[in-house]
Amino acid sequence: MLAIGPADGRPDGTASSLATVRGLDNVDCRMSLRTAVAHRNLLYLLALKELRTRYRKSILGWAWSLLNPISQMIIFSILFLKVFGGVPPRGNASGLENFPLYFLSGLLPFQFFSISVTASIGSVHGASSLIKKVAFPHEHLVLSIVVAQFVTVCIELLVLSVTFLLFGVFMFQWLLPMLLLLGLIGLFTTGVALALSAANVFFHDINYLWGIVAQLLFYSSPIIFVPEQIPSDAVRAVSNWGPTGSFVRAAQEILYDNQFPSLARWAHVAAFAVVAFVAGAWFFNKLSPRFAEEL
C-alpha cells in the first residue's frame, strides 16, 4: 500500500485518492491502454474527487452547472431575437421554432469540450508535488476531468430533455445517439486536453492562448447563429464543418431537429476525434517522462 502523508501539499483529496491504489510505485508513467485499464480505480477516484470539489464552498453548488448555460441563453436570445431581429430556425422533424432551445442544443456539447480543456490545461502542472514523489499514470489527471465533465453534461442533457418535453417535443429516444456523439466529442476533447496540458508544463502561455482560441471556436460554431442564414459560402462551410462546428451541428440535428445526422457528418466528427486523440496521446506520451524534471 502506498502511503502519502500531508507533506505532499495536496489537501484537496488527490493524495488520499492515490493512497488507496495499490502498486503505484512500479507504474510506468508513459501512457498506454494497459496502464489506464490496470489503474482504472485511480481514474474513478480522481474523477469522483473532481465532481465532489468542483462547487465546494459555493452556496448554490451544482446549480451553477445549470445557471451558467441558462444565463448565456438569456443574454444571446435577447441579442439574436430583439437586438438583431433574427428568425429562429425551424426544426426539420420536430417543427420547433425556438431559439433558446436551439442555442442550448449547441452550447451544452461545446461547453463539455471547452470546460474540460480549460480545466485540464493546468492539471499536470497543479499536481507537480505528486508527480515528483509518486509514479502514477499522469494522463489520469486529464482523463478524470473529462470524465467528470461528461457526467455533468449528461445531467444537463436530461434537464434539457425535460425542457423540450414542456414544448411538446418528446426526445428521450434521441439520447442514445446523443451519447454516442458525446463519446466522440469526449475522444476529441481528451486528445486536445492531453496535448495542451503537456505543453503547459513547459510553456505557461498555453493557458492564455487557449482563452483566445476557445472564444474563436465558440463564435465560429453555429451556436448563436444559423448556418443557413450566412451569405458567405466560405464562412458557412467553416461553421458547418470546423473542428467544433461539426459536432455542434450534429448535436443540433439530434436534439433540435430530431433527426439522425448523415453518415458524412458522423464520419467527419469521428475523423476529428480519432486524429485529435492519437496526436494528443502521442504528444503527451512524448513529454510525460520529463514532467518531474521540468516541474
Secondary structure, DSSP 8 states (H G I E B T S, - for coil): -----GGG--TTTHHHHHHTSTTGGG---S--HHHHHHTHHHHHHHHHHHHHHTTTT-SSGGGHHHHHHHHHHHHHHIIIIIIS-------TTT----HHHHHHHHHHHHHHHHHHHHHHHTHHHHTHHHHHH----THHHHHHHHHHHHHHHHHHHHHHHHHHHHTT---GGGHHHHHHHHHHHHHHHHHHHHHHHHHHHH-TTHHHHHHHHHHHHHHHSTTSS-GGG---HHHHHHHHHSTTHHHHHHHHHHHTS-S---HHHHHHHHHHHHHHHHHHHHHHHHHGGGHHHH-
